[in-house]
Amino acid sequence: MTQTDTINFTQGPIRKQLLRLAAPIVATSFVQMAYNFTDMAWLGRLGSREVAAVGVIGVLLWIATSIAQLTKISAEVCVSQSLGARDKPLAIKYARHCTTWALIVGTLLALVYLFFGSPIVGVYSLEADVHQMALNYLRIVLIGLPGYFLTLAMSGIYNAHGRSMTPFKINSLGLLFNMILDPLLIFVCHLGVVGAALATLLSQLAVCAILYYRMQHRDKILDGSSIVTKLAGEQSQRIFAIGVPVVLLNSLFALISIFMGRLASEQGGAIGVAVMTTGGQLEGVTWNACQGFCTALATFVGHNYAARQFDRVWRGYKTTILMTLSIGLFGTLLFLFLGEAFFALIVPDPGTYIEGGRYLYIASFSQLFIMAEITTQGLFYGVGRSKTPAVISIVGNLLRIPLALLLIYLGWGLPAVWWAISLSSIGKGITAIIVLLIKRKKLTPTSLVA
């Protein structure tokens, strides 16, 4: 079987299938993370103020990515379940609805950020020049936001078909383009933060254009149909029913991070913001990898759930969680013993990377629990029950705020923010496993593909 064939997940070796699907998704996640790393690494040579400016916008783009999960996750679940039920016309119908909604939602969010970007950035109480740098970066990357939403939706469609290598290859080309443009625009053209924004914009537009051409004209995933369709209530309702809890989960997570960033700014100034934003991205070494396995598991479960292969659903979960816990163990050891050196690779300023090492040290204790939570999310997504993991995550993330305030009141200073994040992650992981054990017998199909 070649990568251009749709994998039959309802039979065959489970571990091999999961690894084959997950590996390109994980690699794609790292490629997307590397976009931000590339900007941060080059801007880190200019100073912590530039890193803080782009880091603040990184949180807003994180919210955008969270909202884009509406169509990406829905494509992975609805298309995979349709394919598992051997209904290709319905799979195409769901795919076209997801791409249409991606363009609509991406455009609307770009307009919201355009008109309300300044007061949102103002939450961080940054110095005037850092505030302006952040706005300059935001206004440029907004141009490509609808295309970015479309890229994620198309990636979800490919993932649902078991053809995850295609988005990986195209995103890798975009990263290479970005790596070339960043130093050229930042230093050679002396554009600084604006140059980083332009490099990101041009790279993401190139990825969207190439992926669109590949899907429509070479692979013909939609059998010649347009990516834009007249929206039907039945398909739209199911897309939103699956996607909205995920959007709320991830968006609230990002909004809470903005508040936590405000606390970090109050306790540590620009260094506090730089450490939190950059540290969160470095921590993505583990949870981005786990998210890739989460996506692979959701696709695998979607196919087998629709085909009533329930034994393979649970075997797939057990296989996946063993692999993700191995990733978590790696992250634990890396952050525990080499956190400061790892941080210094991105931001060489001593004041920043010393505090960054403390952030990663504290984060090391929660890595295994983060893996457990994310992997369990993949199982629930695959059976179309996205509300349960959303509730667990939302409650756990909200608890970060009072916990951080309490620890600050007790005199812990800036590390109070880091401990609040780590301890809440531990709580979410434990809760996810307990809830899964309680609900296991109830995870039986009430309906297959809507």
Secondary structure, DSSP 8 states (H G I E B T S, - for coil): --TTS---TTSS-HHHHHHHHHHHHHHHHHHHHHHHHHHHHHHTTT-HHHHHHHHHHHHHHHHHHHHHHHHHHHIIIIIHHHHHTT-HHHHHHHHHHHHHHHHHHHHHHHHHHHHHHHHHHGGG---HHHHHHHHHHHHHHGGGHHHHHHHHHHHHHHHHTT-THHHHHHHHHHHHHHHHHHHIIIIIS--HHHHHHHHHHHHHHHHHHHHHHIIIIIS-TTTT--S-----HHHHHHHHHHHHHHHHHHHHHHHHHHHHHHHHHHHHHHHHHHHHHHHHHHHHHHHHHHHHHHHHHHHHHHHHHHTT-HHHHHHHHHHHHHHHHHHHHHHHHHHHHHHHHHHHTT---HHHHHHHHHHHHHHHTTHHHHHHHHHHHHHHHHTT--HHHHHHHHHHHHTHHHHHHHHHHTT--THHHHHHHHHHHHHHHHHHHHHHHHHGGG---S-S--
